[in-house]
């Protein structure tokens, strides 16, 4: 995996630097009942680079605890994610984030799904910038919509979302999109 990190040059111009960095993530999913699942995920448990000059680089830890429950053709989900720790190259910065996400997925005709979600950044702090949340424009949260289709072992998912972090940086609402194609073995 290579990661992009922002940096500022001696002329105060922002630049993006690509760093080769590998990290180890860990996740557990437990089925509480036929319709309810709980999960725990830890990202960046351990990180390293095969390129010696990047060994000083690090990423913050992510810990996410979530629960989902399916009722009829609708799945409700709630998770809480905390991001903490030092990140960057030789001069480290510290991150402290606490985010709550909630959403629902509605199954349509057994193959198709539509999704809606909200992202609430409760804490958003960096050692270099202070409290990022106070500078986020209204509504100080993000939303998401998505759609998916599943045909046996093959699925396609698309999503568009409001990005609270980019909104802070740009000082106006920012949107992003993502897509996933999955083949289960």
C-alpha positions, 0 to 999 in steps of 0.5 A, a space after each residue: 500500500 502506498 499512502 499520500 500525506 500532505 506536507 508544506 515546503 520551505 516556500 509555504 506551498 502545500 505538496 502531496 508526497 507519496 510514501 510506501 507504507 504497509 500496515 496490518 489491520 485486524 477485524 472481528 465480526 460476531 453474530 449475536 443472533 440470526 439478524 444482529 451482528 457486532 464487529 470490531 476493527 483495528 487499523 494500522 496495528 503495526 506499520 512498516 516500509 520496505 524502503 528504509 527512508 520511509 521507516 520513520 513514517 507512521 499512521 494513526 490507529 483506527 478503532 471501530 466498534 459497530 452493530 447492525 440489525 436486519 429487520 425484514 428487508 432493512 438493515 440498520 447500522 451504527 458504529 463509533 470510530 476513534 482515530 488516535 496517535 502520531 502520524 507523518 514522517 520525521 516531524 510527527 503530528 498527533 490525531 484525535 478523532 471520534 466519529 459516529 456513523 449511522 445508516 440503513 440499507 433497504 433490499 429491493 427485489 432480492 438483488 438490489 439495495 439502496 443505502 442512506 447514512 450520516 457521519 457525525 464527527 464529534 471530535 476532530 483535533 490535530 496537534 498542528 491545527 487544533 480543533 478542526 470541528 469548530 471550523 467546519 461549515 454547517 451542518 458539521 456532519 456528512 451524509 451518504 447515499 449508495 446503491 448496490 446489486 448482488 448476483 450470487 457471488 458477484 456484487 457491485 456497490 456505488 456510494 456518494 458522500 459528503 466528506 467532513 474532512 475535505 469540507 474542513 480543508 476547503 471550507 465549503 461542502 465537499 463530496 466524494 464517490 466510491 465504487 466496489 466490485 466484489 467476487 466471492 470465492 
